[in-house]
Each structure stands twice: as C-alpha cells, then as structure tokens.
Amino acid sequence: MRNFKKLSRLLLIAFTALFIFVLAGCGNQSSKEQTVKVGISASDEPIWKVVKQNAKKDNINIKIVTFNDYNQPNTALAQGELDINAYQHKYFLDAWNKAHHTDLVSIGVTIIQPMALYSNKVTSLSDLKDGAKVSLPNDTTNESRALELLQSAGLITLKKGVKLASVKDVTSNKLNLKLTLLDANQTARSLGDVDASVVNANVASDAKLNPKKAIYREKVNKASKPWINLIATQKKDKDNKTYKKVVQDFHKKNVEKAISKVYGGNAVPAWKVDLK
C-alpha cells in the first residue's frame, strides 16, 4: 500500500510537470515574434522608427524598407516582397490597381499632406505675371490634384465632370501660365528655373520648404478624403490581425508627435481629423 501511494505521488508529479511544460510551450508559441516588412518613402523613416518601437511591445518586428519613387513600393507589395506599404493616397492606389491589374487594399489611414504652390521669385499669387512658368507633378493623380489646386487658387479653370484632370482639361488660363510636368521629386528642385511649382508635402519637407511661406496651400476639408495617405496590403491579407495591430501602433500619441516634428505643417494625422 505504501509503495502504491509512492507510485501515485510520482505519477502525479510527472503529469504536473508535463502539463506545465505543455503550457509553457503554448505560451512561447503564442508570444513568438512576428516580422512585418513595410515599404515607405525615405522621408517617413523617422516616423516609422517610432511605430517600430510601439509594435515591439506587441511582439511585432517591423522591418523598414525605404524607396525614393512612387512606383516601386506597390510593385514590391504586389509581388510579395513587402507585407504592407505606407506612402500613397487613395486616388494613387486606385489608379495603380487599375493600371497594373492588382488588388491592393487599404487597411488604415496615416496622414494628410496638403499640396502647396511654392516660389523663389514671388511672395503672393497676385505677383505672378502673364506667361509665368509653373511646374507640377507628372503622375496621373498628382497632376490632377495640382491642377485642382491651381483652380482653387483662381488661376485656371478645368473641364467639369473630369475625375482625374490633365493639362488638356484646362479650359481657361487667365495668366497664360506655362505648365510644365515633372517627376514629383523634381518639382522642388525646379524652383530656380520656374516662377512657381506645385510640390507634394513630403517632397517639400525633404527640400526643407517652409509651408508657411507657400504662396497658396491646399485646404484640409471634406474634399481632402481622396488624398488621405493609407497603409496598404494585398487583398488576401486585409483582415490580418498583425497588420491591423501595426495600424493601431501608428495611431499613437508618440507617432503624432513624430509627425509634427518631422513634417511640421506639411502633414496632419489623418485619424485625428474630422473631414465633414
């Protein structure tokens, strides 16, 4: 009887140890760090380093991959070289999907970057003279956005009902502006050669342009919705919980502060703005 009790005690200890071991194994499995590769514009890297710190607390290792143009991040995402990317607005994403027959989708918002008209030669719209040279981005969506900016400034009129306007849709041009299309990254650099240039906010930030010195700036309102920057992924991953945690890690107070520090007035946290 004594031997039976001793054997029972040993079996109980063995099963308890096994149970603890299994639980520990399950715990380690659930807490295993996951790596997420995110493609971004090089200018956004300081912001994403803060997001990376936030994600680390969720056991997510963000691997940052930087790009210097507007096409490679979507190509890399569509080909599975990235898990998510964060650099484009809705209009650009929609146009990309249509042109390249891809199915990239938004899973969250990041910032709004108001476009602006800058000049090294004049200090106000009223100083622009007849025949002034104006450069603007040449990609489809930003060309349209730049033209809408010039229209809202009262410099040109566009054909009505056109979703994505081009220079061919300019119906009136009271100052006979000479509109020149350039790669978006070249618009700020062109300021020495033109009278004014429409510059994307991230390009303006890289070029150290002060938004307060812009001669005209896009207003942030209901019409800004198509220009909200997004975090995108492949359609099959739209419900991925890890990627959604990364979105939540972007929507933190310390990221909001980083946006202000890096971009100043060139960017607004989109999740904090009510665009009614």
Buried (B, 14 or more C-beta within 10 A) or exposed (E): EEEEEEEEEEEEEEEEEEEEEEEEEEEEEEEEEBEBBBBBBEBBBEBBEBBBBBBEEEEBEBEBBBBEEBEBBBBBBBEEEBBBBBBBBBBBBBBBBEEEEBEBBBBBBBBBBBBBBBBBBBEEBEEBEEEBBBBBBBBBBBBBBBBBBBBBBEBBBBEEEEEBBBBEBBEEBEBEBEBBBBBBBBBBBBBEEBBBBBBBBBBBBBBEBEBEEBBBBBEBEEEBBBBBBBBBBBEEBBEBEBBBBBBBBBBBEEBBEBBEEBBBBBBBBBBEBEEE
